[in-house]
Amino acid sequence: MVLPLVDEDKPKCFLCHDTFDDYETLRKHQDTVHKDFFEYHEKKRGPAPGDVSIF
């Protein structure tokens, strides 16, 4: 069985799999509905143990 590619050019939210007409509405959706997810994963991380810095 072959499924047609429908709405392949529309952006899709990777968290809830909703499709949107453009990237601006996707960005607004993610800023409002999934705000807690992005705030949690926004934490800054330092270098891992054993990382070498080159000056």
Phi and psi restraints in degrees (value plus and minus 20) as a CYANA .aco file:
   2 VAL   PHI    -132.6   -92.6
   2 VAL   PSI     107.5   147.5
   3 LEU   PHI    -117.1   -77.1
   3 LEU   PSI     117.6   157.6
   4 PRO   PHI     -92.3   -52.3
   4 PRO   PSI     129.2   169.2
   5 LEU   PHI    -105.8   -65.8
   5 LEU   PSI      82.4   122.4
   6 VAL   PHI    -128.8   -88.8
   6 VAL   PSI     114.1   154.1
   7 ASP   PHI      38.2    78.2
   7 ASP   PSI      16.4    56.4
   8 GLU   PHI     -93.8   -53.8
   8 GLU   PSI     -35.8     4.2
   9 ASP   PHI    -113.4   -73.4
   9 ASP   PSI     -23.1    16.9
  10 LYS   PHI    -113.4   -73.4
  10 LYS   PSI     122.0   162.0
  11 PRO   PHI     -88.7   -48.7
  11 PRO   PSI     129.3   169.3
  12 LYS   PHI    -150.8  -110.8
  12 LYS   PSI     117.0   157.0
  13 CYS   PHI     -94.4   -54.4
  13 CYS   PSI     106.5   146.5
  14 PHE   PHI     -99.1   -59.1
  14 PHE   PSI     -28.2    11.8
  15 LEU   PHI    -112.6   -72.6
  15 LEU   PSI     -64.3   -24.3
  16 CYS   PHI    -135.4   -95.4
  16 CYS   PSI     -22.8    17.2
  17 HIS   PHI      44.3    84.3
  17 HIS   PSI       6.8    46.8
  18 ASP   PHI    -103.6   -63.6
  18 ASP   PSI     125.0   165.0
  19 THR   PHI    -120.3   -80.3
  19 THR   PSI     131.6   171.6
  20 PHE   PHI    -152.8  -112.8
  20 PHE   PSI     142.4   182.4
  21 ASP   PHI     -96.2   -56.2
  21 ASP   PSI     -54.6   -14.6
  22 ASP   PHI    -167.8  -127.8
  22 ASP   PSI     153.2   193.2
  23 TYR   PHI     -92.1   -52.1
  23 TYR   PSI     -47.0    -7.0
  24 GLU   PHI     -86.9   -46.9
  24 GLU   PSI     -63.0   -23.0
  25 THR   PHI     -89.0   -49.0
  25 THR   PSI     -53.5   -13.5
  26 LEU   PHI     -83.6   -43.6
  26 LEU   PSI     -62.8   -22.8
  27 ARG   PHI     -83.4   -43.4
  27 ARG   PSI     -62.5   -22.5
  28 LYS   PHI     -84.4   -44.4
  28 LYS   PSI     -59.9   -19.9
  29 HIS   PHI     -82.0   -42.0
  29 HIS   PSI     -66.2   -26.2
  30 GLN   PHI     -89.0   -49.0
  30 GLN   PSI     -52.0   -12.0
  31 ASP   PHI     -92.3   -52.3
  31 ASP   PSI     -45.8    -5.8
  32 THR   PHI    -119.9   -79.9
  32 THR   PSI     -72.7   -32.7
  33 VAL   PHI     -97.4   -57.4
  33 VAL   PSI     -62.4   -22.4
  34 HIS   PHI    -127.4   -87.4
  34 HIS   PSI      10.5    50.5
  35 LYS   PHI     -80.2   -40.2
  35 LYS   PSI     -61.4   -21.4
  36 ASP   PHI     -86.0   -46.0
  36 ASP   PSI     -54.9   -14.9
  37 PHE   PHI     -84.0   -44.0
  37 PHE   PSI     -66.7   -26.7
  38 PHE   PHI     -92.1   -52.1
  38 PHE   PSI     -53.4   -13.4
  39 GLU   PHI     -87.3   -47.3
  39 GLU   PSI     -57.9   -17.9
  40 TYR   PHI     -85.9   -45.9
  40 TYR   PSI     -60.3   -20.3
  41 HIS   PHI    -109.6   -69.6
  41 HIS   PSI     -13.0    27.0
  42 GLU   PHI    -107.3   -67.3
  42 GLU   PSI     -24.8    15.2
  43 LYS   PHI     -77.0   -37.0
  43 LYS   PSI     117.8   157.8
  44 LYS   PHI    -103.1   -63.1
  44 LYS   PSI     117.2   157.2
  45 ARG   PHI    -133.7   -93.7
  45 ARG   PSI     124.6   164.6
  46 GLY   PHI    -107.8   -67.8
  46 GLY   PSI    -196.8  -156.8
  47 PRO   PHI     -87.3   -47.3
  47 PRO   PSI     126.4   166.4
  48 ALA   PHI     -95.9   -55.9
  48 ALA   PSI     135.9   175.9
  49 PRO   PHI     -79.5   -39.5
  49 PRO   PSI     111.2   151.2
  50 GLY   PHI      75.7   115.7
  50 GLY   PSI     -26.7    13.3
  51 ASP   PHI     -86.9   -46.9
  51 ASP   PSI     123.2   163.2
  52 VAL   PHI    -132.5   -92.5
  52 VAL   PSI     107.4   147.4
  53 SER   PHI    -114.2   -74.2
  53 SER   PSI     115.0   155.0
  54 ILE   PHI    -129.5   -89.5
  54 ILE   PSI     105.0   145.0
